[in-house]
Amino acid sequence: MPSSGTRAGDQTLARGIATVQESASPTPEQRHVPDEAEPLRFSVLGPVRAWRGDGQLPTGSPQQRALLAVLLLRAGRTATAAELIDALWGEEPPSRALAAVRTYASRLRKVLGSGVLFSQTGCYAIRGLRDGALDLSAAQALAADAEKAKNAGDLFHARDVLNFALDLWDGEPLAGVPGPYAEAQRVRLEEWRLQLLESRLDMDLEQGCHAEAVSELTALTAAHPLRERLRELLMLALYRSGRRAEALAVYADTRRLLADELGVDPRPGLRDLQQRILRADPILAEPSAPPAPGPAAVQVRPAQLPATVADFTGRVAFVLELSEVLASAEGRVVAVSALAGIGGVGKTTLAVHVAHQARTAFPDGQLYVDLQGAGSRAAEPETVLGAFLRALGTPDSAIPDSLEERAALYRSMLNRRRMLVLLDNAKDVAQVRPLLPGTEGSAALVTARARMVDLGAHLVDLDVMSPEEALQLFTKIVGAERVAAERKSALDVVAACGFLPLAIRIAASRLAAHRTWTVSVLAAELAHERRRLDELQAGDLAVKATFELGYGQLEPAQARAFRLLGLADGPDISLAAAAAVLNLEAEETEDLLESLVDTSLLDSAAPGRYRFHDLVRLFARARAERDEQPPSEREAAMSRLLDFYLATVAGVYLIERPGDRFVDYLERTYHPGLTFPDRHTARGWLSTEAISLLACVRQSARPGTLRRAVDLLWATVDLAESGADSKEYEAVAVLLRKVAKEARDTRSEARARVCRAFIRHISGNSFDVAGQEADRAAALAAEADDPLTTCWSSNISGAVAMYRNRYNDAEAHFTRAIENFRALEDRLGEASALCNLSRIHLATGHTRTAVTLARQSTEIYDSMGNSMRGADARYVLGLALTRSGDLDSATIRLLEALEVFRESHQRLWEGMALFRLAEVDIAGQHYAQAAANAEAALTVLHGIGGEWRHATVLTVLGRALTGVGQTDRARVCQQEALRIFEEVGDSVAQFRMAGQAVSQ
């Protein structure tokens, strides 16, 4: 392993020692460090070094370090002078070897201090070190801890601890230490490191990290070509990553190498894995956890529980959780569990089912009452207590009048009994508290829309069903035959129901009642959002009526917040965005939203984030149309949200690109946005808000808000560049283009086309479309007198021409872009075009000017403090320096760019930087490192960047694998790359690939 540097090694050793000391639980005496001396630390898993505190100690000549290494590795055991001489010099010691040993020991004693290096009658030892003071002992303790965790089934902890152990290596063990003993120990320690690596990689595969492991295993097999266990792990990682042909090619490479080098065949385990891959053995897949058994129900008397539904489905985890709570009632004062959730989520159904399951644990009876808490007239506690007392055998004449006396008598009658009380549909804690049992052995189940946070209960927040559970419930009601014939339509139905049990039951009941309907007919009925709630009613069941009960209990401010927040699309909404919608301060907004969460009409997805259930959102919008008057109030709320997002995104854009003139050409906003202390926080906000931002843009694609929507999309260009949200980004751009064209808004259409051109260019699959959009955007920008769009359309047109190898056209576009940016005094735009022009000069053989242009671009970005785009310039400069032969400088620039891309979550450019580093490695004939970087690039670029870029990386991986002797696997990579180039129609790349194939 390459050295990670002294400072990094020190920090890793300190972490390892801290971990070992924590796991060893030292006594206070062991933890105590005398004031007059800092603790000693030593390392042998790299250069032999010693520290006292943070200061490194001089360890002398190589022979003196060799003596220190021998004593450290003996772990406190004594070594005779003869043993030390043999360890340092072997069979041919110098004539004054004994005197040299004494001199080395004396010098070390002075450096290390008294009480560390002991000598007596010609024997030597190092003693009195703290636990973990030697990096090797720390690694051994960590490895043992990892083995214990692995045996206990805790692979996550085992993997983390093993990584700590591996991090303690700082290059070659005993580096620079002479002597036969050191050489033997180097071999032993390196073998142990590889064993630990294999164990950790095996755990990586057990936890599904197949794609990530391929890169590391590729480099390791190149460095240790005869190590069959690494080859076996690489085959399995490739197979589980969907790269079956490469996995088999690894076996072919291994078999040929073993035959050529050792004259043997692969070991049985490797041969067996090859055969299992050939027959696609399902055992190679990850194991699945067995299903948990459900408890059985037994009926006892007396009982007031309603009948459990015959088609109860799913909820296995909740059933087990609640059953465990009820089973704990014995020996406790009282076990109370409260279920909360929106109307129709199945709280009563689940509670009744669980109560029936638990009946045998409560032989003295089960009480039940519907407290009608969601209605306008909730049941009074004294009335309920009267009914309970009668059920327990109390005559009317003995039932007291007051609530307090009834509650006391009720608790007295439950004393020494094992009773289960189901309090359904509760309003609040005040209604529930008098109805709870007061002595051990009994238990209560409470259901409510509001969360009973003050009850001291075991709280369960019931969510909608999983898609699988929802389909099972639908199938039980409709019939397996009808659903099997139209499974996709059935999935559409339960999705339209938002996986809400009540809605699914209503939809399924309607279908069961109409034998002539098909499932697809029902799916079509529910596809229209505005009519969906009206469709979801059957007999006395109606989703809308259930929601209306909760809505009717809201205070005016709560009801307004509920209505207006329902207008916003997106999976959830942040507190700050909600405050913009409501035009309130954040603190007041939070109070309102949390109160809605308590009523279960709103859900808190995470701290400071809120979301509606899909059907509740439809209900909120219907109430907004009915109750939010005049309609301009709704329009104003959505306009404030759009303003909030645009103002905030403009600030994020400037943090990423200080000094950029782009924001000067955005539409004006009237509602403030957020500000951020640093680019990391700003980038995190943009990533978190991505889906909600794009939803707001889509929702604002109408004449009154079109221009702000287009500008918001353009300002969030980093979302497209990161690759994570590129598909939705393009879909929204196409919608905006269509709306702008219909509205004859040439400025907006031009900007929408630039957005689409950019995403198409980034995707790497549709350069023709990108070019067409950019050219059309340029024409529209000229018509609309929009200089910003004129500049960027030229830049994108040039990039497309460059990728299509039309270098003269590309140079003309970039030159025009530079002139236009300079006319606007847009230095950052100029720097971007200079970067692109550098690549044209590089492609046409003008390497010196390519380097000059890239440096000019880098200087502009650096002068304006723009680290993000400065990384782009360093990336291009790295390409030019690679071509010029300055590989060390190229590596430095590309690594600088890679660091920024990773910090900014720019996966596309992170992958491309790794790919370019692989090219530098190949140029320097570092083939193993090139293979590792290319594999890492493939992992990062998975699903983004387009097939063209994927094929380009495969060609470099193939060259790297050829360099390390894995020719069969290299051939598979090259063939796959050629197939992709043929599919995307890149004739130049096909020609180059054909030439490479011939040369091989």
Phi, psi and omega in degrees: 000139177292148180294138178267003178098152184298315184297314179297321179296318178301314183295318180296316178301318180297319178297317180297317179298317180299319180295316180296315181297322179295316182290332181281346180049065183296155177286164177305323179296321180291325183285340186288132176243123180301147181297329186278356183212128173284154181291150178271146172224148181225153174227139173232350180274056187152210173299147177282115185222161178222144178228147166242111189066233179266357183264131179279139182261148175286128182252006170084203185288168177305318180294322178294320176294327177297318177298315179300319181297317180301313183293322179295319183287345177276358171053047176093348178282147182285153175231133178285162178300321180296319179295322180292319178298316179296322180292325183277324188235349180072219187280350182234069179286156176289165184296330182252037183298317182297317179296323178296318179300316180296320180295315180300317182295320180296316180295318180295324181297323179292322182288317187277340181095170183287153174081012180247304179262111182264145173218136181202126180046047175079011178244150184228151177197153172252123185223170174080013179282149177289162175301131177078010180291338177255132183300326179295315179294324176297316179297320180295318178294319178295319179296321177295319177298319179296320180295320177297315180296321180295316180296331178277358179089003181266079184292328181299312180293317181301317181294317179297315182294321179295324176296322175300315180298314181294328180294343181288340175290133181232059183100204181289132178299143179053039185302130177077004181268125181275170172109153182294326180296314180298320180296317179295320180291325176302314179298316181297313183292324178293321177297319179295319178300318179294323177296318177297319178299316179297320179296316179294319178295324176298319177291326174304314181291325178297332182261012173085012181271056187288310184298320181294326183287334185301316182300312182294319181292326177299314180294320182293319179292330175291322181283331182231071189296336184264005182271103190290330180296321177296320178297320180296316179295321178297317178300315181293319179296317178296318181297315181288345175269007179082016183248063187298316182298319178294322179300315178292326178295325176300319178297316180298317177300317182295314181300316180295318182296315181296322179293318182289318187274320188241347182070030181231166176267162175301152180293161186304323182299320180290319179295320180296320179297320178300315180295322179292325176292320180300322181262012178051050182303120181296343179295338179291340179288164180292139179291152178251149181287139179291149180292145180279135180288149178260146180288158181264153182258139177230133182270135175226166178241155354283160183207134174248004184296136172297160178294138176286149182289142183291333184256031178304134188226139171066212180059030186301314183297319180293320179299314180295317181299311182291323178297322178295321179295316180294324180293339180278003183296328181292125181090355178249161178300306176195141177257120181238129176232131183243126177260130178235152179168167181294162176300135178090000182279351175099028181295310182296315181301315180294315182298317179296318180299313180296320180298318177296321179298327187266005188301323182296337179279353182230072186291346182273359172129167178227127178255147181218143173208140170269111185279355174053038184291338180276350182268183181280341181231085180291150181295139178280138182303321182294327178294317179296317180298323177300315180295319180296317181297321177296318181295333179273005174097012180276125178291155182304323184293340183262000181274122182294169181272319189278157178297315183298318181290322178296319180295321179294316179296320180300314181293325179295320182289335178274353180299135181066012175251155173253099188235140175251128181242121179254111181255101189264141171061051182283154180270308182202179183294322181301324179288327188274321192306316180294346185265000182276142173298158184242359183233165184293156177100335180259166181212159178227140171246130182235133172244144181196156173282326178274148179281127183274068186288339183263009187269347185071027185261165168283111187271137176232117175267111185272123179258179178293172181285159169288159178305322180293315179296319180299317179293324178297316179297315179301318182294320181298325182277318186277324184115136185297325184294315180294321181288319181300326181288337183220059186299316181299317179295324178296320177295324177296322181295309183293330176292319177297331176281001180063021180060021178277122185306317181299315180296319179296317181296320179294313181299316180294322179295321177297318180292319179296329180281343180246090184294339181276346179286148167259166179297325180293329176296315179296319179300320179294323179297324184270356183289335182274111186299321185292335181257357190298314182296325178293329180286334185271064173212140180209121182061233180267010178258132178206127179297317182300318180296324179296316179292326182297327179299315179290319181296324182293343181266000183281148170289160183306316181294322177295317182297319179296315179299317179301314182294310187290322179294332179293345181287333187279131173284180180103155183292331179202181181216141180281164178299318182295318178294320178298321178298324177293317179301315185275348182059046180232166173290155185300320183295315179294321178298317181297319178300316180296314183293321178294326177292326176290326175298319180298332178273357181069010173279347178222150180241142176264103184291328180195166179306123179080010178228143186224152181211155174259149162293147186306315182288326177294323178297317178299320179294317180298320179293321178296321178291327178295318179295326182278318192252341184270097184235144357287168181303335180299337177296320178294316180296321180294322180297315180289328177293320178297321179296316179297317177300315180302313181294316183295316179296319180292315181296323176300321177293320177297317180301318180289326176296318179289329186226069182304135178088359182289135180279354185307315186293342178292341184254012176273159177297148181287144177242156183241352176245134186290159175249189178274157170240153185232147183284336183203169184291330179297315179294318180298316179296320178297319178297315181298319180294317181294322186271002190309307185293319180293322177299310181294327176295321179294319178299312180300317182291336182265009181282070178213158190311315186295332184237010188301313185296318178294324179296316179298315180295324177296319178297314182296320182292340178263031183301335179297333177295321178289320184291331179289338179090341186290326186238027189292322182295313180292324178301314181293319180301319179292321178299318179296319178297314180297320178300317180295313181296318180296320180295317179295327180275356182058038177261091187295325180298312181293321179297318180299316182291323177296321179293324176298318179300315180291321178300319181296314183291325177292321178294318180294323185297333177078005182246345190223059181295325180297314179297318179301317180295317179298317180295318181294319180295317179293322178297322180296318180295317180293322180297321178296320179294323182271358183055053181247091186297327181299313180294324177301314180299308188286329176295322176297318181298316181290319178301320178296318180297318179296315178299323179297314180292338177267010177063024174262077193290325179295315177298317181298316181297321178296316179298314183292321178298318178295319179298318179299316179298316181294318179297319179295324178297328178273358186058038180261090185295323182290321175297319177300316180298320178298314180293325176297321176303311182294320178296325176302319181293327176294314178299323178295317182292333182262012173088006180265070188296319184297313180290331176298316178296318181298314180297317180296322178292321176301316179297316180299318180296322178296311181299315182295323181294336181257007176069030184260091184289325182296305180285336172299327176295321176302314181295320178294324176302310181294320177298322177299320177298313183295319180293326176299312181296327182283351179094359179272076189291324180297314179294323178299317180298317181299313182296317182292323177293322176298317179295317181301319180299316180292317180301319180293316180298327184269005180059033177271082187298321181301309184282336171298313179297319181291325177295320176297320178299316180293325175296323176298322177296318177298318179300319179294318178301327178269006179063030173262076193290323180296315178294323177299318179296319179297316180293321179294319177296318178298322178297317179298321180296314181293322185275003182300120178086357179225163174086346176088159181295328181300313179294322179302315180294321180299318178293322179299324179297319179291320177299318178300318178295321179294317180295323175299320181296331179262008174090004179268069190289325180295314178293324177300318181297322178298317179296316181294320179295321178294320178297316180297321178299317180294314180301323178294322181292320182273356174077033178267094185292325180296314179296322178300317181298315180296318179297319179299320177297320178295319181298320180294317183294336178280000000 
